[in-house]
Amino acid sequence: MSTLIRGGTVVTGSGETVLPAGAVVVRDGRIADVLDHWDMTLSFAGEVIDASGCVVMPGLINVHTHGVTPGPLFPSAAPALPEERWMGNLDRHLLSGTTTVLNLCGFASMDEVREADRRHSVHVRGATTHLPHCVQAAAMADGHGLTAVSRELSVEQMLDDGAVAIGELGGGQTLGGGGQDLVYIPAAIHKASGIRITIDQARRIKEAVLGRFIDVAAFNVNALAEAAKEAGLTEAFTATQLAKLVTDSVMPSFVPAIEGIREGIRAASTFGVPAIVHSASATAKVLRQMMLELDGSGATVIAAHANHPSHTPDEARELAVLGRKMGWPAEASVFDLLHRRHTVKTREHWDILLREPELISVIGTDYGHDGDHDELISAIQDIAVRGHRPLAGAVAMATSAPADLIPGIAPGRGRLEAGRMADVVVASADELRDVRLVLVDGVCVVRDGKLTPKAHR
Protein backbone atom coordinates (compact mmCIF):
# COMPACT_ATOMS: atom_id res chain seq x y z
CA MET A 1 0.00 0.00 0.00
CA SER A 2 1.31 3.47 -0.90
CA THR A 3 0.32 6.86 0.49
CA LEU A 4 1.34 10.36 -0.54
CA ILE A 5 0.94 13.16 2.02
CA ARG A 6 1.53 16.48 0.27
CA GLY A 7 1.12 20.21 0.71
CA GLY A 8 1.65 20.42 4.45
CA THR A 9 4.46 21.81 6.59
CA VAL A 10 6.68 18.78 7.01
CA VAL A 11 8.63 18.77 10.28
CA THR A 12 10.97 15.82 10.01
CA GLY A 13 11.79 15.40 13.70
CA SER A 14 15.49 16.10 13.21
CA GLY A 15 15.20 19.29 15.24
CA GLU A 16 16.13 21.43 12.27
CA THR A 17 14.41 20.55 9.01
CA VAL A 18 11.05 22.13 8.12
CA LEU A 19 9.66 21.86 4.59
CA PRO A 20 6.91 24.49 4.19
CA ALA A 21 5.04 22.66 1.41
CA GLY A 22 6.69 19.28 1.53
CA ALA A 23 5.63 15.75 0.75
CA VAL A 24 6.03 12.37 2.43
CA VAL A 25 5.74 9.16 0.45
CA VAL A 26 4.88 5.99 2.38
CA ARG A 27 5.24 2.57 0.84
CA ASP A 28 4.99 -0.90 2.42
CA GLY A 29 4.99 0.45 5.95
CA ARG A 30 8.08 2.62 5.58
CA ILE A 31 8.96 6.15 4.59
CA ALA A 32 9.92 5.89 0.93
CA ASP A 33 10.79 9.54 0.40
CA VAL A 34 10.60 13.00 1.96
CA LEU A 35 10.48 15.82 -0.61
CA ASP A 36 10.55 19.59 -0.39
CA HIS A 37 7.58 19.68 -2.79
CA TRP A 38 5.42 17.42 -4.92
CA ASP A 39 5.23 18.00 -8.64
CA MET A 40 1.47 18.23 -9.25
CA THR A 41 1.89 17.08 -12.82
CA LEU A 42 2.95 13.65 -11.59
CA SER A 43 0.47 10.88 -10.97
CA PHE A 44 0.63 8.68 -7.85
CA ALA A 45 -0.40 5.06 -7.59
CA GLY A 46 -1.97 5.08 -4.14
CA GLU A 47 -3.89 7.23 -1.69
CA VAL A 48 -3.17 10.96 -1.85
CA ILE A 49 -3.66 13.04 1.32
CA ASP A 50 -3.89 16.81 0.91
CA ALA A 51 -2.23 18.20 4.04
CA SER A 52 -2.61 21.88 3.18
CA GLY A 53 -2.94 23.94 6.36
CA CYS A 54 -1.49 21.09 8.42
CA VAL A 55 1.76 20.05 10.03
CA VAL A 56 3.13 16.64 9.09
CA MET A 57 5.43 15.13 11.72
CA PRO A 58 6.66 11.77 13.01
CA GLY A 59 4.48 9.80 15.39
CA LEU A 60 5.09 11.12 18.90
CA ILE A 61 7.06 9.11 21.47
CA ASN A 62 5.87 9.56 25.06
CA VAL A 63 8.58 8.64 27.56
CA HIS A 64 6.39 9.00 30.67
CA THR A 65 3.04 7.23 30.79
CA HIS A 66 1.08 5.11 33.25
CA GLY A 67 -2.04 2.99 32.93
CA VAL A 68 -1.38 1.62 29.45
CA THR A 69 -1.05 -2.10 30.23
CA PRO A 70 -3.02 -4.72 32.18
CA GLY A 71 -0.28 -4.78 34.84
CA PRO A 72 -0.02 -3.18 38.31
CA LEU A 73 -0.48 0.59 38.35
CA PHE A 74 2.11 3.17 39.45
CA PRO A 75 5.21 2.66 41.63
CA SER A 76 2.81 1.70 44.43
CA ALA A 77 1.64 -1.38 42.46
CA ALA A 78 -2.02 -0.43 42.82
CA PRO A 79 -4.54 -2.84 41.25
CA ALA A 80 -4.44 -3.02 37.47
CA LEU A 81 -6.94 -0.98 35.50
CA PRO A 82 -9.79 -2.85 33.81
CA GLU A 83 -9.29 -3.52 30.12
CA GLU A 84 -11.58 -0.75 28.94
CA ARG A 85 -9.55 1.79 30.91
CA TRP A 86 -6.04 0.89 29.77
CA MET A 87 -7.23 0.40 26.19
CA GLY A 88 -9.05 3.73 26.48
CA ASN A 89 -5.87 5.41 27.69
CA LEU A 90 -4.06 4.09 24.62
CA ASP A 91 -6.91 5.39 22.45
CA ARG A 92 -6.44 8.87 23.92
CA HIS A 93 -2.73 8.78 23.23
CA LEU A 94 -3.29 7.67 19.65
CA LEU A 95 -6.00 10.23 18.91
CA SER A 96 -3.55 12.96 19.91
CA GLY A 97 -0.76 11.70 17.68
CA THR A 98 1.24 9.57 20.11
CA THR A 99 2.28 6.31 18.47
CA THR A 100 4.81 5.00 21.04
CA VAL A 101 4.49 5.00 24.83
CA LEU A 102 6.85 3.91 27.59
CA ASN A 103 4.94 2.36 30.46
CA LEU A 104 6.52 3.52 33.73
CA CYS A 105 4.30 1.40 35.94
CA GLY A 106 7.42 -0.61 36.61
CA PHE A 107 5.82 -3.76 38.06
CA ALA A 108 4.09 -4.83 34.85
CA SER A 109 5.62 -7.97 33.39
CA MET A 110 6.78 -7.96 29.80
CA ASP A 111 3.96 -10.40 28.99
CA GLU A 112 1.54 -7.70 30.15
CA VAL A 113 3.38 -5.06 28.12
CA ARG A 114 3.30 -7.31 25.06
CA GLU A 115 -0.42 -7.92 25.50
CA ALA A 116 -1.08 -4.18 25.30
CA ASP A 117 1.31 -3.85 22.36
CA ARG A 118 -0.41 -6.71 20.54
CA ARG A 119 -3.94 -5.50 21.20
CA HIS A 120 -3.43 -1.85 20.22
CA SER A 121 -1.72 -0.11 17.32
CA VAL A 122 0.23 2.14 19.70
CA HIS A 123 3.71 0.71 20.26
CA VAL A 124 3.80 -0.09 24.00
CA ARG A 125 7.22 -0.41 25.61
CA GLY A 126 8.07 -1.48 29.14
CA ALA A 127 10.31 -0.38 31.99
CA THR A 128 11.07 -2.26 35.20
CA THR A 129 11.32 -1.58 38.94
CA HIS A 130 11.52 -5.22 40.00
CA LEU A 131 13.98 -4.42 42.79
CA PRO A 132 13.75 -5.48 46.46
CA HIS A 133 13.36 -2.00 47.95
CA CYS A 134 10.92 -0.92 45.23
CA VAL A 135 8.75 -3.96 45.91
CA GLN A 136 8.92 -3.24 49.65
CA ALA A 137 7.88 0.40 49.12
CA ALA A 138 5.00 -0.63 46.85
CA ALA A 139 3.73 -3.19 49.35
CA MET A 140 3.76 -0.61 52.15
CA ALA A 141 2.00 2.10 50.14
CA ASP A 142 -0.54 -0.18 48.42
CA GLY A 143 0.73 -3.33 46.71
CA HIS A 144 -2.69 -4.74 45.90
CA GLY A 145 -1.68 -5.18 42.26
CA LEU A 146 1.41 -7.24 43.06
CA THR A 147 1.24 -10.85 41.96
CA ALA A 148 3.48 -13.80 42.73
CA VAL A 149 5.06 -13.30 39.30
CA SER A 150 5.74 -9.58 39.78
CA ARG A 151 7.26 -10.22 43.21
CA GLU A 152 9.62 -12.87 41.85
CA LEU A 153 10.80 -11.10 38.69
CA SER A 154 14.15 -9.34 38.70
CA VAL A 155 15.40 -6.33 36.78
CA GLU A 156 17.86 -8.55 34.92
CA GLN A 157 15.08 -10.91 33.84
CA MET A 158 12.93 -8.00 32.70
CA LEU A 159 15.75 -6.47 30.68
CA ASP A 160 16.50 -9.84 29.10
CA ASP A 161 12.79 -10.08 28.23
CA GLY A 162 12.68 -6.71 26.46
CA ALA A 163 12.32 -3.91 29.02
CA VAL A 164 14.09 -0.81 27.71
CA ALA A 165 14.67 1.14 30.94
CA ILE A 166 14.59 0.98 34.73
CA GLY A 167 11.80 3.15 36.10
CA GLU A 168 9.90 4.93 37.30
CA LEU A 169 12.07 4.84 40.40
CA GLY A 170 10.02 6.40 43.16
CA GLY A 171 6.68 8.11 42.77
CA GLY A 172 4.17 10.30 44.48
CA GLN A 173 2.40 7.26 45.87
CA THR A 174 5.47 5.91 47.70
CA LEU A 175 7.30 9.17 48.46
CA GLY A 176 4.54 11.28 49.97
CA GLY A 177 3.77 13.20 46.79
CA GLY A 178 0.75 13.78 44.59
CA GLY A 179 -0.34 10.14 44.70
CA GLN A 180 -0.72 10.40 48.46
CA ASP A 181 -2.56 13.72 48.15
CA LEU A 182 -4.88 12.42 45.47
CA VAL A 183 -5.63 8.91 46.70
CA TYR A 184 -4.18 7.53 49.90
CA ILE A 185 -4.50 10.35 52.44
CA PRO A 186 -8.09 11.22 51.38
CA ALA A 187 -8.96 7.51 51.50
CA ALA A 188 -7.55 7.14 55.01
CA ILE A 189 -9.42 10.23 56.22
CA HIS A 190 -12.66 9.05 54.64
CA LYS A 191 -12.31 5.60 56.17
CA ALA A 192 -11.74 7.06 59.64
CA SER A 193 -14.33 9.85 59.51
CA GLY A 194 -16.63 9.50 56.52
CA ILE A 195 -15.46 12.94 55.34
CA ARG A 196 -14.15 13.43 51.81
CA ILE A 197 -11.44 16.00 51.23
CA THR A 198 -9.89 17.41 48.05
CA ILE A 199 -6.38 16.91 46.75
CA ASP A 200 -5.47 20.48 47.71
CA GLN A 201 -6.79 20.00 51.25
CA ALA A 202 -4.85 16.73 51.57
CA ARG A 203 -1.65 18.44 50.42
CA ARG A 204 -1.99 21.25 52.93
CA ILE A 205 -2.62 18.79 55.76
CA LYS A 206 0.32 16.61 54.71
CA GLU A 207 2.71 19.55 54.42
CA ALA A 208 1.64 20.80 57.86
CA VAL A 209 2.64 17.42 59.27
CA LEU A 210 5.68 16.53 57.14
CA GLY A 211 6.64 19.64 55.18
CA ARG A 212 7.52 19.66 51.48
CA PHE A 213 10.57 17.45 52.03
CA ILE A 214 8.71 14.69 53.96
CA ASP A 215 10.35 15.08 57.34
CA VAL A 216 8.62 14.38 60.67
CA ALA A 217 10.63 17.22 62.21
CA ALA A 218 8.74 19.68 60.00
CA PHE A 219 5.47 19.28 61.97
CA ASN A 220 3.69 22.65 62.32
CA VAL A 221 0.75 22.38 64.73
CA ASN A 222 -0.67 25.81 63.84
CA ALA A 223 -0.59 25.09 60.10
CA LEU A 224 -2.25 21.73 60.75
CA ALA A 225 -5.02 23.39 62.77
CA GLU A 226 -5.71 25.82 59.92
CA ALA A 227 -5.64 23.06 57.28
CA ALA A 228 -7.90 20.80 59.34
CA LYS A 229 -10.39 23.62 59.85
CA GLU A 230 -10.45 24.44 56.14
CA ALA A 231 -11.10 20.75 55.34
CA GLY A 232 -13.87 20.45 57.95
CA LEU A 233 -11.97 17.94 60.09
CA THR A 234 -11.70 19.68 63.46
CA GLU A 235 -14.64 17.78 64.94
CA ALA A 236 -13.45 14.43 63.58
CA PHE A 237 -9.79 14.44 64.64
CA THR A 238 -7.51 15.92 67.24
CA ALA A 239 -4.24 17.34 65.92
CA THR A 240 -2.41 14.29 67.26
CA GLN A 241 -4.83 11.88 65.58
CA LEU A 242 -4.67 13.66 62.21
CA ALA A 243 -0.88 13.89 62.31
CA LYS A 244 -0.65 10.17 63.08
CA LEU A 245 -3.02 9.32 60.24
CA VAL A 246 -0.90 11.26 57.74
CA THR A 247 2.36 9.87 59.08
CA ASP A 248 1.04 6.30 59.00
CA SER A 249 -0.09 6.77 55.40
CA VAL A 250 3.09 8.38 54.08
CA MET A 251 6.13 7.25 56.04
CA PRO A 252 6.15 3.41 55.86
CA SER A 253 6.97 3.45 52.13
CA PHE A 254 9.22 6.49 52.15
CA VAL A 255 12.56 5.03 53.28
CA PRO A 256 12.40 1.91 51.06
CA ALA A 257 11.35 4.09 48.12
CA ILE A 258 14.45 6.27 48.61
CA GLU A 259 16.60 3.15 48.84
CA GLY A 260 14.89 1.82 45.72
CA ILE A 261 16.06 4.90 43.83
CA ARG A 262 19.65 4.20 44.81
CA GLU A 263 19.23 0.51 44.00
CA GLY A 264 17.69 1.21 40.60
CA ILE A 265 20.23 3.81 39.51
CA ARG A 266 23.09 1.50 40.42
CA ALA A 267 21.42 -1.33 38.50
CA ALA A 268 21.01 0.90 35.46
CA SER A 269 24.72 1.71 35.59
CA THR A 270 25.57 -1.99 35.90
CA PHE A 271 23.34 -3.13 33.04
CA GLY A 272 23.95 -0.15 30.76
CA VAL A 273 20.33 0.94 30.38
CA PRO A 274 18.66 4.28 31.18
CA ALA A 275 17.12 4.88 34.60
CA ILE A 276 14.12 7.18 34.92
CA VAL A 277 13.83 8.71 38.39
CA HIS A 278 11.00 10.57 40.11
CA SER A 279 12.17 14.15 40.55
CA ALA A 280 10.40 16.04 43.34
CA SER A 281 11.24 17.97 46.49
CA ALA A 282 11.30 14.71 48.46
CA THR A 283 13.92 13.16 46.17
CA ALA A 284 16.16 16.18 45.51
CA LYS A 285 18.65 15.12 48.19
CA VAL A 286 19.08 11.56 46.92
CA LEU A 287 19.30 12.76 43.31
CA ARG A 288 22.19 15.05 44.23
CA GLN A 289 23.89 12.22 46.10
CA MET A 290 23.57 9.84 43.16
CA MET A 291 24.82 12.45 40.69
CA LEU A 292 28.05 12.64 42.67
CA GLU A 293 28.28 8.87 43.12
CA LEU A 294 27.91 8.18 39.39
CA ASP A 295 29.92 11.14 38.14
CA GLY A 296 32.04 9.96 35.24
CA SER A 297 30.39 6.54 35.04
CA GLY A 298 28.63 7.25 31.74
CA ALA A 299 25.29 6.05 33.14
CA THR A 300 22.14 7.56 31.63
CA VAL A 301 19.82 8.79 34.38
CA ILE A 302 16.77 10.80 33.37
CA ALA A 303 15.15 13.10 35.92
CA ALA A 304 11.43 12.58 35.31
CA HIS A 305 9.09 15.58 35.43
CA ALA A 306 11.87 17.99 36.43
CA ASN A 307 9.11 20.61 36.53
CA HIS A 308 7.33 18.83 39.42
CA PRO A 309 5.35 21.46 41.37
CA SER A 310 6.57 20.22 44.77
CA HIS A 311 9.80 22.06 43.91
CA THR A 312 9.73 25.82 43.99
CA PRO A 313 10.50 27.15 40.50
CA ASP A 314 13.99 28.15 41.67
CA GLU A 315 14.60 24.71 43.19
CA ALA A 316 13.49 23.06 39.96
CA ARG A 317 15.88 25.17 37.93
CA GLU A 318 18.78 24.70 40.36
CA LEU A 319 18.40 20.90 40.28
CA ALA A 320 18.08 20.86 36.48
CA VAL A 321 21.19 23.04 36.08
CA LEU A 322 23.12 20.66 38.33
CA GLY A 323 21.77 17.71 36.36
CA ARG A 324 22.92 19.23 33.10
CA LYS A 325 26.39 19.78 34.58
CA MET A 326 26.53 16.18 35.79
CA GLY A 327 25.22 14.75 32.51
CA TRP A 328 21.70 13.83 33.65
CA PRO A 329 19.05 14.54 30.99
CA ALA A 330 15.74 15.93 32.25
CA GLU A 331 12.17 15.29 31.18
CA ALA A 332 9.37 17.83 31.61
CA SER A 333 5.84 16.50 32.03
CA VAL A 334 2.89 18.49 30.79
CA PHE A 335 0.66 16.92 33.48
CA ASP A 336 -2.64 18.83 33.12
CA LEU A 337 -1.14 22.30 33.45
CA LEU A 338 -2.17 23.68 30.04
CA HIS A 339 -5.88 22.94 29.69
CA ARG A 340 -7.36 20.72 32.39
CA ARG A 341 -5.66 22.02 35.54
CA HIS A 342 -7.07 19.44 37.95
CA THR A 343 -3.83 18.72 39.81
CA VAL A 344 -1.15 21.09 38.45
CA LYS A 345 -2.40 24.65 38.34
CA THR A 346 0.82 26.53 37.75
CA ARG A 347 2.98 26.60 34.64
CA GLU A 348 5.82 28.61 36.16
CA HIS A 349 8.08 25.54 36.59
CA TRP A 350 7.36 24.48 33.00
CA ASP A 351 8.23 27.88 31.58
CA ILE A 352 11.35 28.53 33.65
CA LEU A 353 12.90 25.20 32.65
CA LEU A 354 11.91 25.23 29.00
CA ARG A 355 12.90 28.79 28.26
CA GLU A 356 16.53 27.97 29.09
CA PRO A 357 18.24 25.96 26.33
CA GLU A 358 19.37 22.41 27.11
CA LEU A 359 17.82 22.10 30.58
CA ILE A 360 15.05 19.82 29.26
CA SER A 361 15.86 17.05 26.79
CA VAL A 362 12.49 15.34 26.31
CA ILE A 363 8.84 15.83 27.21
CA GLY A 364 6.13 13.46 28.44
CA THR A 365 2.70 13.57 29.98
CA ASP A 366 2.77 11.55 33.22
CA TYR A 367 -0.79 10.54 34.18
CA GLY A 368 -2.75 13.50 35.54
CA HIS A 369 -5.93 13.24 37.54
CA ASP A 370 -7.42 9.81 36.81
CA GLY A 371 -5.50 9.71 33.53
CA ASP A 372 -6.85 13.06 32.34
CA HIS A 373 -3.51 14.62 31.37
CA ASP A 374 -3.06 17.19 28.66
CA GLU A 375 -2.00 15.84 25.28
CA LEU A 376 1.68 15.54 24.38
CA ILE A 377 0.99 17.30 21.10
CA SER A 378 -0.45 20.30 22.93
CA ALA A 379 2.81 20.51 24.88
CA ILE A 380 4.68 20.73 21.56
CA GLN A 381 2.42 23.54 20.42
CA ASP A 382 2.81 25.41 23.71
CA ILE A 383 6.60 25.17 23.59
CA ALA A 384 6.65 26.57 20.05
CA VAL A 385 4.03 29.29 20.61
CA ARG A 386 5.75 30.49 23.78
CA GLY A 387 9.01 30.72 21.90
CA HIS A 388 10.84 28.21 24.11
CA ARG A 389 11.87 26.29 20.98
CA PRO A 390 11.19 26.67 17.26
CA LEU A 391 8.57 24.23 16.00
CA ALA A 392 11.27 21.88 14.69
CA GLY A 393 12.94 21.76 18.09
CA ALA A 394 9.66 21.30 19.95
CA VAL A 395 8.68 18.36 17.74
CA ALA A 396 12.12 16.79 18.21
CA MET A 397 11.60 16.72 22.01
CA ALA A 398 8.85 14.15 21.51
CA THR A 399 10.25 12.29 18.49
CA SER A 400 13.96 11.97 17.72
CA ALA A 401 15.19 13.04 21.17
CA PRO A 402 13.46 10.23 23.10
CA ALA A 403 14.32 7.73 20.37
CA ASP A 404 17.99 8.66 20.74
CA LEU A 405 17.98 8.91 24.54
CA ILE A 406 16.36 5.54 25.25
CA PRO A 407 17.69 2.90 22.87
CA GLY A 408 15.01 0.31 22.21
CA ILE A 409 12.00 2.55 22.78
CA ALA A 410 11.44 3.30 19.09
CA PRO A 411 14.08 1.78 16.80
CA GLY A 412 13.70 3.02 13.24
CA ARG A 413 11.20 5.67 14.31
CA GLY A 414 11.19 9.28 15.50
CA ARG A 415 12.18 10.89 12.19
CA LEU A 416 10.63 11.27 8.77
CA GLU A 417 13.50 9.86 6.74
CA ALA A 418 13.61 7.41 3.87
CA GLY A 419 13.83 3.85 5.13
CA ARG A 420 12.36 4.49 8.57
CA MET A 421 9.09 3.03 9.80
CA ALA A 422 6.10 5.09 8.71
CA ASP A 423 4.62 6.47 11.92
CA VAL A 424 3.21 9.78 10.69
CA VAL A 425 0.90 12.42 12.17
CA VAL A 426 -1.03 15.11 10.29
CA ALA A 427 -2.47 17.86 12.51
CA SER A 428 -3.96 21.29 11.95
CA ALA A 429 -1.24 23.95 11.88
CA ASP A 430 -3.51 26.36 13.78
CA GLU A 431 -4.33 23.87 16.55
CA LEU A 432 -2.13 20.81 16.81
CA ARG A 433 -4.63 19.09 19.11
CA ASP A 434 -6.80 18.81 16.01
CA VAL A 435 -5.15 15.61 14.77
CA ARG A 436 -6.52 14.71 11.35
CA LEU A 437 -4.58 11.58 10.39
CA VAL A 438 -2.26 9.06 12.04
CA LEU A 439 -0.36 6.28 10.32
CA VAL A 440 1.33 3.52 12.31
CA ASP A 441 3.66 1.32 10.27
CA GLY A 442 2.06 2.92 7.22
CA VAL A 443 -1.46 1.85 8.24
CA CYS A 444 -4.14 4.49 8.82
CA VAL A 445 -5.33 4.19 12.42
CA VAL A 446 -6.81 7.70 12.82
CA ARG A 447 -8.72 9.42 10.03
CA ASP A 448 -10.60 12.71 10.33
CA GLY A 449 -9.86 12.71 14.05
CA LYS A 450 -11.47 9.30 14.67
CA LEU A 451 -10.07 5.84 15.27
CA THR A 452 -10.27 3.47 12.34
CA PRO A 453 -11.00 -0.26 12.78
CA LYS A 454 -7.26 -0.93 12.45
CA ALA A 455 -6.47 1.00 15.65
CA HIS A 456 -7.29 -2.13 17.64
CA ARG A 457 -5.95 -5.54 16.74
N, C-alpha and C positions, 0 to 999 in steps of 0.2 A: 504493500500500500504506500502511495506517495502523497505528500501534502506540501503545498506551497503557501507560505504565510508572507504576504507582501504588503508594502505601503505603510507599515508602522515604524515607530522609532525602535530600532533593535538595540538593546543593551546586552552585550554579550556575556556579562558576568566577569570579565577580566579586570574590572576596576577602572578601565580607561576607555574602551572602545564603545562609541555610540554611533549608530548609522541612522540618520534622520528619516530616511525613507527606504529602509533596507528590506531584505528578503531572506527568509530561512526556508531551505528545502529539506524535507524529511523523507527518508526512504528506508523501508524495512527496519523501522524502529530506531534509526540513527540519524544524526544530522548529516545530510549529504553535502550541503553547502551553505555558506553564509555570504550574502552579496550586499554591496552597498546600494544596489537598486535592481529592479527587475525590468527587463526589456518587455514592454507591453505588446510588442509585435510577436513575441514568442508564444507558442502554445505550450500547455503543460498537461501531461497525462496523469491526472490525479485531481484531488480536491484542491481548490484554490480558496484561501481565506483572505479576504480584504481586511487588513488590520489598520486602515486609515484612522487616525485619531486615537490610536492605542500604543501602548508600550509592549514590546515583545521581549521576554527575558527568560533565563533558565528557570526551571522549576526550583522553588525555594527549598532550602535545607534548614530545618529547625533543630538546633542543637540542644534545646531544653524543653522537653515536653514530659507530661505525666498523663496517666489514664488512657493510654493508647494500646494496651494489651490486656488479655484476660488474667494477668498476674497480679500479685499484691501491689497495693497502691502506696506511693510515697516512701520516703526513708523510714517511716514508722510501720511499714508493712500492714497497712489497714486492709480490710477485706477488698477483694477484687471487685471492680465495677461489673454490673451485669452486661451482657453482650451488647444490648442496644445502646448502652452508654459509651463503651469504648469504641464501638463501630461509629457511633454518632460523633464522637470527638474526632475520629479520623475523617469523617465526612466534612466537618467544619474546617479542618486543616486543608483538605483538598479544594474545597470551594473557594478558599482564599489564596490558592496558588501554591500551597506547600505540598511538595511531592515526596519529600524524605523527612522523617522524624527520628530523633534519637530519644528512646524511652529512658528516662532517668529514674524511674521507679526500680531501683537496683536489685530488688529481690525477685523479679520475674525471671523464670528460666528461659533459656533460648528456645525451648519447644513452644513456650507461650508467645515469645516474640515472633517466632516463625509462623505460628497460627495467625496472628494479626497480619503479618506480611503476606501470607497466602490468601487470606480472606479479602483483603482490601488492596486497591491499586496503589495507595501510598506505600512507599518503601519504608518499612518499619525496622529500625536497628536497635540493638540492645546494649545496655551498659550493666555493670555488675557492682554490687556492694556485699557480696557473699563473704564477709569477713567477721571474725568472732565478735569484736566489739560493736560492729554495726548491727549484727543480729541481736546482741544483748540490748542495745539501745532501742531497737524496734520493739522487742518484746516488752520492754518496760514502758514505752509510750503507748503502744497499742498491740501490735503483733498478731492480730486476729486473722490476718491474711497469710501468715507463715504456714507452710506445709512441711511435712517431713522431708520432701525433696529440697525445698528452698533452704531448710536448716542445714542440710548435709552438703549442699553444693559448695565448692570453693571458687575463689576468683580464678585460679589457674584453670580449673575445669571449664568455667564459663568462657574464658578467653580462648581456650582450645576449641570450644563449641561455637565461636563466632562473635562473642561480645567484642565491641570495638573500643570500649573505654571503661574506666572504673569511676562510678558515680551514680547518683549524686551523693557525695560524701557529706553527711550532715543534712539537716533540713529543719524547717520551722517547727515540725512536729516533734522532733527529738531534742531540739536545742532551745526550746522556749521562745520560738518565733511566731510567725503568722499562723502556722498550723495550730499552735496552742490557743492563740487568740480566737481563731475562727471556729475550732471544733472542740478541743479537749477541755479547756477551762469553762466555756459556756455549758458543756455537757455535764461537767462535775457540779457546777452551781445549780443547774436545773435538777439534777438527780437529788441533791441535798435539800433544795428549797422549793422546787416547782417554778422558779422564776427564770425567765429567759432573758439573757442579756445580749447586746450587740458585740460585734468584733471590736469596735472602738472602746466600748466599756470594759471588755475583757482586757484589752491592752493596757488601759490606764490602771486597772486593778493590779495586773501583773507587774507593771513597772513600779508601782508603789511598793510592792513587796520585794521585787528582785532587781529593780533598775533595768536600764537598757542592756547591761552587760551580763545579766543573769548571775547575780551575786547576792547571797543571803544577807551580807553586811550592808546592802543598799536599802534595807527596809525603812520606809518613811511612814510612820503611823498617821501623821496629819494628811498626807497625800492619799493614803488608803481610806481614811474616813471620808474625804471629799469624793473619791471615786466610788465608794460604796453607796454614799448618799445619792449620787447622780444615777447610779444603776438601780436604785430602789432596794438595796440589800441590807439596810441598817437594822431592820426588824428581824431579818432572817439569820444574821451572823454577827457575832462579836468580831472585833478586829483580829483577835487571836485565831478564831475559827476560820475566818476568811483567808488570813495569811497562811495558815496550815493547809487549807484546801489548795491554794495556788502552788505552794511549795511541793506538796505531795503530787500534784499533777505534772509539774515541770522538771523537778530536780532528779528523779530517779534515772531518767534517760540521758541527762546532760553530760555527766562525766564519761560514760561509755561512748557517747556520740563524739565527744572531743577526741577520745583515744582512737575511735574509728577513723577519724580524719587523718591522724598520724599514720595509722596502720595502712590506710588506703593509698596515701601519697607514696609511702615507702614501697608498697607493692607495685604501684605504677612505675616507679623508677626501676625496680627490679625487672619487671616484665616488658618494659619499653613501650608502654601504651599511655595515652593521655589520662589524667585524672581530672575530674570535674568536681569542684569543691564549693559547698555552700558558703557564700560570702555574706556576712552580716555582722552587726556589732558584737554578737556573742562569739564569733569565730575570728575576729580580727587578730587577737593575740596569738592564737595557734597558727594562723596563716603567716604572720610575721616570723614566728619561730621556724616554721617549715621552709620558708624562703631562705633563711640563713643556713639551715641544715642541708638543703639540696643545692646550694649555690655552686655552680660549676658542674653539676651532675649531668646536665643536658636533659633532665626530665621535663616533660610537658605537663604543666599543671594549670588548669583553666579556672579562674575565679568566676564562679557562676553569679549571675545577677549582681555585678559589682555596684549597681545603682540601687541596692536594697535600701528601703526607706528606714530601716532601723539605724543605719548610719546617719549622721548629719551629712549634709552635702560636702562639707569640708573634710570630714572623715573619709567619705567615699573617695574623694579625689586623692587625698593623701595616700590611702591604701593602694589605689590604682597606679599612682605615680611610682610608689615603691615596687609594685608588681612589675611594671614596665622595666624598671631598672634591673630587677632580678630575673627578668626573662619569663615572667608569668603572663600569658595572654588573659584578657578579661572579656567576659560576655556581659552584655546589658540585656535585661529582660524588659519587654514592653508591659508585662503584667496586664493591668486594665487601666493604665494611667492616661490613655489618650481619649477614649470614648466612654467606657463603661463606669470606671471610677467607683467600683464597689469596695475594693480593699486598698488600692494605692491611689491617693487623691492629690499627690504632688508630683510634678514633673521636674522639679529643680535638680534632683540627682541625675536624672536622664540627660538633661541639657548640659549640666556642668561637665559631665564625663565625655559626652559626644562632641561637644564643641572644641575639645582639645585633641589635636591629631594624635593618633596612635595609642590613646589610652584604652580604647575599646576595639577589639579585633573582630568579634562576631556578635550577632544579636539572636535572641530567642524570645519565647513567649512566657515560659513557666506555665502555671496552670490557672491562676486567677480564682475568683470566687466560684466554686462549684464548676470549674472548667470554663468559665465565661471570660476568658482573656481576650484582649484585643488581638487583631490579626497581625501576623508577621508582616504582611504586605503593607499594612497601614503604618507600621514602624518605618519601613523603607521610605514611604512617602513623607512621613514627618521629618525624618533625617534630612531628606533632600530639600523640602520646603523651608525648613528652618535654617538651611545653609550650613548644616554641620558637615555634610559631604555633598559633592555633586551626585547626580542621579546614578552615574556609573559606579561611584564608590559605595553608595548606599546599597545598591543591588548586590555588589560583591560581598558585602558583610553577611548576606544570607544565601550566598551561592558558592562562589569559588573559595572564599575565605574559610568557611567551615569544612569544605571538601579537602582543602589543603591542611588544615589544622588537625583534623581527626582522620587519619588514614583508615579506610575501611567504611566510613560512613556513607560515601557516595562515589565509589570508583567509577570513572568515566562520565561523571556528571558535574554539574555546577558551572559549566560554560557552554555557550553556543559556539561550538567549533566542529568542523568537519570530522567525522569519525566518532564523536561522542554520542552517548545515549540521548535519545530525543525526549527529554523532559522539558516542556516548553509552556510558558504562560503568556496569554494575551489579556491585557487589562486596559481599561480606559485611562488615557493619559491625564485626564482631568481629575479622576478619582480612582486610584489604584485598587481600592476595595471592590470596585465594580469589575470583577474578573469575568471575562467573556468566554475564554477557551483555555482548557488545560489538556496537554498531551502528556502521557506517561508511557515511556518506551514507544513513542510514536502513535499510541492509541488514544483516541479522544475520550476522555473520562469526564470532562465538564464542557458543556456547550450552552451558550447563551445563559451562562450563570447557573445552570442546573446540572446535577449529576446525570451521566448517561448510564445505561445498563451495565456498561463495562467498568464502572467504578468499583463495583463489588464483584468478587470472583466466586 
